[in-house]
């Protein structure tokens, strides 16, 4: 997927896909978040207790594209709005 846009669908209380594996191009990963639900969501990226990326707030039925600098490794992703993480909005991001 090097150089490609990683598309993440933000649904009601889940990410699609839940787990993502991507090859960074020059240390960068391009994301496109599409919110298909009726609630705002975000895509927060964590490495242990550290917030690597706070995540964009994507409004209901909206989308957002962004390029991030990410080091190779395994990350946790969550939606930290309201109780969304507890309701299942979490996953894994592996950057190669």
N, C-alpha and C positions, 0 to 999 in steps of 0.2 A: 504493500500500500504506500510505498515511499512516494511522496509528492501528492498523493491523493488526499481528498477531504474525507475525514472520518465523520460519518453522519450518525448522530445519536438522536433517537426519538425520545422525547420526554412525554410519557403517558401519565395517566392517573396512577401514581404511586409505583412506577417502574420505569427503568431505562430499557431501550431496545436498540442495540443489544445490551445485555447486562454486563458482559465481560468483553473487553476490546484488547486486541493485540495489534500493535502498529509499529512500523519502522519509521523512525524520525529521519527527516531529510535535513542535513546540516543542523541537527539538534532541534529541529522545529517540527511541530505537528499541527496540521490545520484541522479545525473542528467546525462542524455545522450542527447546531442544536436546533431541532424542530419540535416545538411544543404543540402537541396535538390534543391536549387536554383543555379543560375549562378552568384550570388553576395555574398560577405562576409556579415555575420550578427553577432550580439551578443545578449546576454540575460542579460541585466543589471537589478539588483534587487534593488528597492528603498523602503524606509519606510519614507513617507513624503518627505522632502527635502534631507534626508540622503541617500547616496549611501551605501547600505549594501554589495553589490557585484558588481564590475565594469563590470563583464561579459566577458566571453572569446570571442575573435574574432575567428569565425569559418569560414574558407575559403569555397568557392564554392565547393559543392559536397564532403565536408569533415564532420567528426564528432569528438566529444570531450566528454569525460566523466569526471566528477568531483564530489567529495563529499563536501558538504557545511555544516557548522554549522549555523543553523537558529533557532531563538527563535520562539515560537508559535506566530501567528499573521497574519495579512493581509498585503500583499506587492503588489506594482505595478511593472510590468516588462515591459521593453521597449527594442527596438533595437535603440541605439543612434548613429548609423553610418549614415552619410549623412542625408537624409530626410526620413529615413525609419519609424521613429515613426509617423511623420505626415501622412505618406501613409498607416498607419494602424497597424504597428508592435508594439502592446501594449496589455497588458492583466493583469490578476490578479493571484497571488499566495497566497493560504491560507495554512499555516502550522499549524497543530494541534499537 
